[in-house]
Amino acid sequence: MAHEALDASQNRNDAVRAVFRGDERYTFVRAIYEPGGSFGPHWQQAYQLVVMLEGSAEVEIDGRSVVFREGEGVLMHPGWRVHYQFDRERRSVHTSCQLGPSFLSRMERRTLSRVCGVHSIPGAVHILIGEGLASPSNPGPQFHAAMVLMTKACLLRFAAHVLESPGSEAPLHPAMQRALEILEEDPTGLRKASDLSPRCGVSDSRLRQLFRQARQESPSDMIWRLKTEHAVRMIRSTGLTLGEIAAQSGFANPFHLSRSVKQLTGLPPRQLRRIEWTGGKSRR
């Protein structure tokens, strides 16, 4: 995986007030920005639905800009480089919910991958985000599990709203569809992006172009992200050593695995496993 850390001096967060609920698995946020506030740039590590309640925001996503206003939202995808510039004339208020890819099934990730652009927000999504923000600030482990499910429901409810709207879905190129199928079936067997394009019937450059057109991360970045997500699931749910997990997830060694897991989750593998196995309580 591959993204170098952005310069911290560029990673501005001008929110003047914010409410946060969640942990390393999911988050619900309500944030207020004064005129001209900004956030980012940063690398998106999870699926995040951002909903504008007041004001507006111009968002630069991998070099392309979109604007969304009151009552509209954007689904951010893992691997995107995102920078928000909020309304320069009045304050902006937005809510969001976020869930890591490892908590979604292959089919659910495929559904979300088809959603891009600015869309209206159905009432059910506002309700779910409101419930998330109203949750206790220090809930127990069972409550966290329920909140993961509610976050997932929120993201998929938005996706259903978008994909069921007339004319909303642009069909994927067959080679792109095949690439996603291969990646969802078993990304661990791919060593590099050039292993993927021949199985899709196109050149490496054409496949990269199709990924850009579909607003996906590059084939190489997606391969390593999916390998890392596979490893994270094994870290959380098995007692295998890091060496065994690295071998089964397509990493050269445990060091490479640890570096990629920390880039994706913000935590080293052993701490991630300890938090999962101790019900969300990290013991240092």
C-alpha positions in Angstrom: 0.0 0.0 0.0 1.4 2.8 -0.8 0.5 6.3 0.1 3.2 8.3 1.8 1.9 10.4 4.7 0.9 13.9 3.9 2.8 16.8 5.4 1.1 17.5 8.7 1.4 21.2 8.1 -1.0 20.8 5.1 -3.5 18.7 7.0 -5.7 21.5 8.3 -8.8 20.9 10.4 -10.6 24.2 11.0 -13.7 22.7 12.7 -14.7 25.0 15.5 -17.1 22.5 17.1 -17.5 18.8 16.6 -19.4 15.8 18.1 -17.7 12.4 17.7 -19.1 9.0 18.5 -17.2 5.7 17.6 -13.9 3.9 17.7 -11.5 2.4 15.3 -14.3 0.5 13.6 -17.0 3.1 12.9 -17.6 6.9 13.5 -20.4 9.3 13.5 -19.5 13.0 13.4 -21.3 16.4 13.4 -18.9 19.3 12.7 -19.3 23.0 12.3 -16.9 25.1 10.2 -16.8 28.9 10.1 -16.7 30.7 6.7 -13.6 29.7 4.7 -12.8 26.7 6.9 -11.0 23.6 5.4 -10.1 20.1 6.1 -7.3 18.0 4.6 -5.8 16.9 2.4 -5.9 13.4 3.7 -6.0 9.8 2.4 -9.4 8.2 2.8 -9.1 4.9 4.7 -12.8 4.0 5.0 -16.1 4.4 3.4 -17.5 7.7 4.6 -20.8 9.3 3.8 -20.6 13.1 4.3 -24.0 15.0 4.5 -24.2 18.8 4.3 -26.8 20.3 6.6 -25.9 24.0 6.2 -23.6 25.9 3.8 -21.6 24.0 1.2 -18.3 22.5 0.4 -16.1 22.1 -2.6 -14.3 18.8 -2.3 -11.2 18.0 -4.4 -11.1 14.2 -4.9 -7.9 12.9 -6.6 -7.6 16.2 -8.4 -11.2 16.5 -9.5 -13.7 18.9 -7.7 -17.3 18.4 -6.8 -19.6 20.8 -4.8 -22.3 19.7 -2.5 -24.9 21.8 -0.7 -27.6 21.6 1.9 -29.5 18.3 1.7 -26.8 16.6 -0.4 -24.1 14.1 0.3 -21.0 12.4 -1.1 -19.8 8.9 -0.4 -16.0 8.9 0.0 -14.1 5.7 -0.9 -10.9 4.1 0.5 -7.9 5.2 -1.4 -9.2 8.6 -2.4 -7.1 11.7 -1.6 -9.6 14.3 -0.3 -9.5 18.0 0.5 -12.5 20.0 1.7 -12.9 23.8 1.2 -16.1 25.0 3.0 -18.4 27.9 2.1 -16.5 31.2 2.2 -19.6 33.3 3.0 -21.4 31.4 5.8 -20.8 28.7 8.3 -21.1 25.0 7.2 -22.5 22.2 9.2 -22.1 18.6 8.1 -22.6 15.1 9.6 -21.0 11.9 8.5 -20.8 8.2 9.2 -17.7 6.1 8.4 -17.0 2.3 8.4 -13.8 0.4 7.6 -13.8 -1.8 4.6 -13.0 -4.9 6.6 -16.5 -4.7 8.2 -18.2 -5.0 4.8 -18.7 -8.2 2.7 -17.4 -8.4 -0.8 -20.9 -7.8 -2.2 -21.4 -4.8 0.0 -18.1 -3.3 -1.0 -19.0 -3.9 -4.7 -22.3 -2.1 -4.1 -20.6 0.9 -2.5 -18.0 1.0 -5.3 -20.8 1.9 -7.8 -21.7 5.0 -5.9 -20.0 8.3 -6.7 -20.9 11.9 -7.2 -23.3 14.2 -5.3 -26.7 13.0 -4.4 -29.7 14.0 -2.3 -30.0 12.4 1.1 -33.1 10.3 2.0 -34.8 10.9 5.3 -33.8 7.4 6.6 -30.1 8.3 6.3 -30.6 11.5 8.4 -32.4 9.4 11.1 -29.6 6.7 11.2 -26.9 9.3 11.5 -28.9 11.1 14.2 -29.2 7.9 16.2 -25.5 7.3 15.9 -24.7 10.8 17.2 -27.1 10.3 20.1 -25.4 7.1 21.2 -23.5 7.0 24.6 -20.0 8.3 24.5 -18.6 5.3 26.4 -20.7 2.2 25.4 -19.8 -1.4 26.1 -18.5 -3.9 23.5 -22.0 -5.3 22.6 -23.2 -1.8 21.9 -20.2 -1.2 19.6 -21.1 -4.3 17.5 -24.7 -2.9 17.1 -23.3 0.5 16.0 -21.2 -1.2 13.3 -24.3 -2.7 11.9 -26.2 0.6 12.1 -23.3 2.4 10.3 -23.4 -0.3 7.6 -27.2 0.1 7.3 -26.7 3.8 6.8 -24.1 3.5 4.0 -26.1 0.8 2.2 -29.4 2.7 2.5 -27.7 5.7 0.8 -26.3 3.4 -1.9 -29.8 1.9 -2.5 -31.2 5.4 -2.8 -28.6 6.4 -5.4 -28.6 3.2 -7.5 -32.4 3.0 -7.6 -32.7 6.5 -8.9 -33.6 6.7 -12.7 -30.5 6.9 -14.8 -28.1 7.0 -11.9 -26.0 3.9 -12.6 -23.4 4.0 -15.4 -22.6 0.4 -16.5 -19.0 -0.7 -15.9 -16.8 -1.6 -18.7 -16.6 -5.5 -19.0 -12.9 -5.4 -18.2 -13.5 -3.3 -15.1 -16.3 -5.6 -14.0 -14.0 -8.6 -14.4 -11.2 -6.9 -12.5 -13.5 -6.2 -9.5 -14.7 -9.8 -9.6 -11.1 -11.2 -9.5 -10.1 -8.8 -6.8 -13.2 -9.7 -4.7 -12.6 -13.4 -5.2 -9.0 -13.6 -4.1 -6.7 -10.6 -4.1 -4.1 -12.5 -2.1 -3.0 -14.4 -5.2 -2.0 -11.3 -7.1 1.5 -10.1 -6.7 1.2 -6.9 -8.8 -1.2 -5.0 -11.1 0.3 -6.5 -14.2 -1.0 -9.9 -13.0 -4.5 -8.6 -13.3 -4.8 -6.9 -16.7 -4.1 -10.1 -18.8 -7.0 -11.8 -17.0 -9.2 -8.9 -17.9 -8.3 -8.9 -21.6 -6.8 -5.4 -21.6 -3.4 -3.7 -21.3 -2.0 -2.4 -18.0 -2.5 1.2 -19.2 -6.1 0.6 -20.3 -7.0 -1.0 -17.0 -5.5 2.0 -15.1 -7.6 4.3 -17.3 -10.8 2.3 -16.6 -10.1 2.5 -12.9 -9.7 6.3 -13.1 -12.9 6.6 -15.1 -14.7 4.6 -12.4 -13.3 6.8 -9.7 -11.5 3.9 -8.2 -8.0 3.9 -6.7 -5.3 2.5 -9.0 -5.3 -1.3 -9.6 -2.0 -1.6 -7.6 -3.4 0.3 -4.6 -6.6 -1.7 -4.6 -4.7 -5.0 -4.7 -2.7 -4.0 -1.6 -5.7 -2.5 0.2 -7.7 -5.7 -0.3 -4.8 -7.8 0.8 -4.4 -5.7 3.9 -8.2 -5.9 4.7 -7.9 -9.7 4.3 -5.0 -9.7 6.8 -6.9 -7.4 9.2 -9.9 -9.8 9.3 -7.5 -12.7 10.1 -5.8 -10.6 12.8 -9.1 -9.9 14.4 -10.7 -13.4 14.1 -7.8 -15.9 14.3 -4.9 -16.8 16.6 -2.5 -17.2 13.7 1.0 -15.6 14.0 1.8 -12.5 11.9 4.1 -14.7 9.8 1.3 -17.1 9.0 -1.1 -14.3 8.3 1.5 -12.6 6.0 1.9 -15.8 4.0 -1.8 -16.3 3.6 -2.5 -12.7 2.7 0.1 -12.3 0.0 2.7 -10.3 1.9 6.4 -10.9 1.6 7.0 -10.9 5.3 5.5 -9.8 8.7 7.2 -6.4 8.5 5.5 -5.6 5.2 2.2 -6.8 6.7 2.6 -4.7 9.8 3.4 -1.6 7.9 0.4 -2.0 5.6 -2.0 -2.8 8.5 -0.8 0.3 10.4 -1.3 2.5 7.3 -4.8 1.2 6.8 -6.1 1.1 10.4 -3.7 3.5 12.3 -2.8 0.6 14.6 -0.1 -2.0 14.6 -1.4 -5.6 14.2 -0.7 -6.7 17.8 -2.6 -3.7 19.2 -5.4 -4.2 16.8 -5.8 -7.8 17.9 -5.5 -6.8 21.6 -8.3 -4.2 21.2 -10.5 -6.7 19.4 -10.0 -9.5 22.0 -10.3 -7.2 25.0 -13.7 -5.7 24.0 -12.3 -2.4 22.8 -9.9 -1.8 25.8 -6.3 -1.4 24.8 -3.7 -2.4 27.3 -0.4 -0.9 26.8 
